[in-house]
Amino acid sequence: MVPSLRNAFNHAFTEEKYRRLLARLDREVGFHIGFRVCESPLFLPAPLVKRMISAGNEIIQQLMSNPTYLADSTRAIPHEFFVPNETPHPAFVAVDFGIMQAEDGSFEPRLVEMQGFPSLFAYQPLLSERYQEVYGLSSDLRWLLSGLRREEYDTMFRAAVLGGHAPEHVVLLELDPEGQKTRPDFVLTERLCGIATVNIREVIVEANHMFYFRNGRRLAVYRVYNRAIADELVRSEADLPFSFRDDIQVEWAGHPNWFFRLSKFSLPYLDHPCVPETVFLSEVAELPDDLDRWVLKPLFSFAGSGVKVGLSAADLDAIPDSERHRYILQRRVEYGAFVDTPYGGTKAEVRILYIWLDHPVAVLTLVRMGRGKMMGVDHNKDMKWVGSSAGLHTAG
């Protein structure tokens, strides 16, 4: 996207450097990373970064200042996952943009989805720094946003996770964490914040108080950095030692209700130049003539499961009326295949990550690169120069 940087990187790239990058990442997390790391970072021009941050801020503000939306979004929270003591705002927000290329060659972000839920806040700094180090990229390239320095970012992230509590009384809670592909982020969070990762199946709840064992000691949990995703809990039929509806006396670093409130459910309520036309399937009286240019998305799905591109009327007819409120129709974002790679033009999706203490602050980018029909891993199998990446941007 920055031609001079892209050309220089492609010219200097070697498979040996890439192998060294992967080995360095594995060594630093302590095990093999189970998802594909892209050979290259994404070089982002400063104007596009500013545009995405600005659009993300405006989208978050539009939703959070809309009382009708906030009231309506309560129905997005399943009964069994409605958690008491909701915070006035999420602690973490992720805003995903697909990048389009206009006829004049400029780049435009288009909202794909958003999440009021934490992402790879500990892993992305490592990946960004190792891209720069292993490939010998200029130290003038930045990966942090909002003018942050690394120590400022670390302080902000710890504050969001710990909430002022001693680390031994804060846990990262996840379902079967050792089997999750995001485990590298858990390990790095443990190191950065001093907390333990705990299997949600194994916490102890007594008289509305939560406990866990660490190094043989039974410790009280005062705050939970929640990484457990509701639809995965449902799909796995996990037998949990508590109900999310219980009034457990813990603080939530990322209150679970915001996973549902700020989500694909939000998209039909937005009016913004970066937001493609989106409607609830239940409110569609007449199908659009260009149905093949729309995408069907379940409101809540794990890792993009259930998303359908290139629709037909038969796809929609197969969904019962009683289930249509669980889906949205979104005009398809036509990603530009503008990243020049040895295997052809590659598309990019950029996630802007926010930490919200007093107000939402854009802190990091998370990038996915792909050439498949969709950006998920299953649609980019057996390809090179695709996968998880990081955004490095120029000053300005």
N, C-alpha and C positions, 0 to 999 in steps of 0.2 A: 504493500500500500504506500510505502515510501520507496520509490523506485531505486534510488541510489543505495539505500540500505539493503533492499532485497537483492539487488544484483551483486553487491559485495558479499552478502552472506552466501548466496547460491554458489558463487565462484570459489569461495574459501571452504565450503562444506566438504567434509570427508566422513565416510562411514566410521572411521576410527574415532573421530571426535564424538560422533553420536553414541557409539558404544561406551565411550568414556563418560558421557553425560548420564546414561542409564545406570552404569555401574556406580557412579558417584551418588546418584539418588538412592539406589538400593542400599548402598553402604550407610548412608546417613539416616535412613529410616530404620535400618536393621533387618530388612527382609526384601524380597522381590515385590516391586509394585505391580499389581495385577491388572491395571488398565494401561492402554497404549498411550505413551508419551510421544507427542509429535516431534519430528526431527528439528523443527524450526519454531522460534517464537513468531509472533505476529507483530510487525512494525506498524504502529498506529500513528497517523499524522495528528499533530496537536489539535487542529480545529475539530476533527472528528471526536477526539476524546472529550473536548469541551462540550460538544453537541450532545454526546451521550450522557454526560454528567448532568447537564442542564435539563435534558428531557427526563432523566430519571428523577431528579428533584421535583420537577413540575408534576410528574405522574403521581409520585408519592403524596405530594401536597394536595393534589386534586382529590385523591381518594380520602385522605385523612381529614379534610375539611368539608366532606360531604356527609351530612347527618343521615340523609336517605340511604346512601350506600352503606354506611356503618351499621344502620339498623337492618338493612336487607341482608348484609353479609352474615348476620347471625344464623340465617337458615342454611348457610354453607357449611356450618359446623355440625357434623353428625352427632346425634344425641349421645352416643357412647364415648365421644371424644370432647365433650364440652367441659373444659377444665375451669374450676372456680378461680377467683382472685385474678382475673385478667388484668394485665398491665395496660396503661393508656396508649402504648405504642409498642411495636416490635423492637427487639434489641438488634436484630439483623434483617437486612432486606437484600434481595438479589433481583436485579432487573436485567433481563436477557434481551439483547438486540441482535437481529439478523442484519447483516450489512448488504445494502443494495448499491449498485453503481449507476448513477444517472447518465443520460446521454452525453452530458458535457464532461464526463469523466470524474465528477465529484462523488463522494461517498455519502450515503444517507442511512441512518439507523432506523430500523422498524422494530417495534416491540413484538417479541415472540411470546413471552410470558414473564411473570414475576412471582417471587416467593418471599413471604415473611418468615424466613427460616434460614439458619446458618448454612454456609457452604464451606469450601475448603480454605478457611481463613488462616490456617497455620501452614498448609502445604504450599499454597501459591507463592508466598514469599521465598520459600526454598527453591521452587522451580524457577522463578524469575531470576534469582541471584545466580543459580547454576548455569542457566542459559548464557548470562553475561560472562561468567567466569570461564567456563569450559570452552566457549567459542571465541573468547577474547574480544567481546563486543565493547563498544565505547562506554565508559563510565558516565558519559553525559546522557545516555538513554535512561529513562525513568520507568519504574514499574509501579511505584506508589502514586496515588492520586492526591489531589487537594493540597499539594505542596508538603506532604508529610515526609518526615525522616523516619528511618527504620525504628529508632528508639521510641519515637512518638507513636508510631503504629503499634508497637509491642505494648506500650503502656495503655493505649486505648483498648486494644483487644483484651488484655488482662482485666481491665476495669469492667468491660462488658460481660466477661465470663464469671469473674469472681464476685462482682458486686460488693466489694469491701470485706468479704469473708476470708477467713484463713483457707488456703488451698485444700487442706485435709477435710474440710466440710463442704467441698464442692465436688460434684462428679459429672463426668461426661456420660450420659445415659444413651445406650444404643442397644438394638436387638442383635444378639450374637456378634459382637463387634469384631472378633478375630476372623470372621468369615466375610466381612464387608470389604468391597473394593476401596472404600474410602478410609480404610484402616490407617494408611500413612498419615492422614490428617489427624487422626486420633492420637497417634504416637507423638506427633510434633506438638499437638495441643497440650498433652501431658507435660512435655518438657518446657514449653513456654509458660504455662500457667501453674505447674506443680500439682495438677489434679490427677485423679485416677479415672480410667475408663471402666465403666461397670456395665455388665449385661443387665438389661432391664428385667430379665427373668429372675435375677439373683438378689435384687435389693430386698430389704426387709421393711415391712410397714407394720407398725404397732401403734394403736391409739392415735392414728393420723400423723405419726411421725415416721420419717424414713431413716434407715440405717444401712450401712454396708461394712464389709470387712476389708481392712487394708493392713497387710503385714501382720496378720493375726489379731489385730485390734478391731473391735466393733466401734464404729464412728457414726455420729449423727450427720445427716445430710441437711444442710441449710439452703443450698442452692443447686439447681440442676441445669447444666448446659445440655439441652435436649437435642439429640440427633436422631431419635427414633421417629420413623415416618409411619403415619397412621395406616396407610394402605398396605404397607409391608407387614405390619402387625396383624392386620385382618387376613391378608392372603396366607400368612404362615400359621394362622390360628394359634398364635402364641398364648400360652397360659401364663398370665401375669399375676404377680402377688398383690396387685392393687388395681382399682379402676381409675381411669383418668377423671371420672366424675367425683371421686372422693376429695374431700376438703383436706388434702395433705398439707401440712405446715412446712412447705418449702417455697422458696422463690424460684422462678423459672428464668433462666438466661435464654431468652427466646420462648415466650409463653406459647404453648402449643396451639392456642386458638388462632394466632396470627398466621399459622401455616395455612389455614383455610380462608381467613379473611383477605389476606393479600395473596392472591393466587390467580389461576385462570378465571375464577369467578369474577374477578375485578374487571376484566377486559371490556365487557359490554357497557360498563358504566363510564368508560373513559372517552374524552373528547380531546384529542391531541393530534397534531400533524404526524407524529411518529407512531401512532397506534392504528393498525389496519382495522378496517370495519369488522366488528365482531358482534354476534348475537347469540342468545341462548337458543338452542335447537327447539325448545318448547314454544318459543315465540315466533317461529318462522311459519307464516301462513302460506307463502308461495315460494317455491324453491327458485333460486337465482338461475338465469339462463346460462350463466357461465359456471356451473357447479364444479367443473373440473379445475377451476382456479381457486377453490376454497379448500380448507382443511377442517376435518372433524376431529375434535379433541374432547376426551373425557375430562371433566373438571379435575378429578384427582386420579392420577395413575402413576405408577412407579417406573422411572427411567424411560418415560415416553411411550409406555405400552398403551395400546388402544388407539393411537393417533393414526388417522387415515388421510392420505394424500391422493389426489386424483379421484375425486368422489363420483359416484353415480347415484341416481335416484334410488336404486335398489339398496344401496348401502344404508340410506336413511330410512327407507321403508322397513328395514329389518329391525329397527329400534322401536320397541313398544312405546306407546304414548306415555305410559307411566314412568319411563326411564329418560324421557327426552330432556327433562330439566337438569339432568346430570351431564349434558354435553353442550359445547359451544361450536358454532361455525365461525371460522375466521378466514378472511380473505388471505390467500397464500402470499407469504413474503418471498419474493423472487430474489434469492441470494445471488450476489455477483460472484462469479468464479475468477476473482481478480488477483488471488495470491499465486504468483508465478512459481511453480515448482518443477523439478525434473520429470514429474508425472502428469503435468498439465495444470490448468487453472484449478484452484482449490477455493472452496467457500469457507467463510468464517462466521462464527457466532460469538459475540462478546457479552459476557456477563459483568455488569458493574456491581461490585459488592459494597454495601453500606453498613457501617456500624452506627447505631443510634443510642447515644447517651443522652445529651440534652437536645440534640437535633440530629437528623441523618447526615452522615459525612461519607462521601464516596472515598473508598480507601484502596481498592484493588480491582484488577480485571482478572477474569477467568475466561479462557478462550477455548473453543472447540473448533477444529478444522476438519473438513470432510469434503468428499466428492460424491457421496451417495445421494439417494433421493431425500434422505433426512440426515440430521447431524449425529444421531445416536450411534453407538458402537456397532449395533447389529446391522446398520445400513452402510458401514464402512469397513467391513471385514476384509482381511487379506489385502489391504492397501497400505502404501507408504506415504509419508508426509501428511498424515491425518492424525487426529486424536487430541488428547489434552494438551493445551499449550498455555502461554502467558502473553500478555500484551506489553510490549516495550514501546514507549512513546517519546517523541522528540519534545524538546522544550518549546514554550511559546504559548 
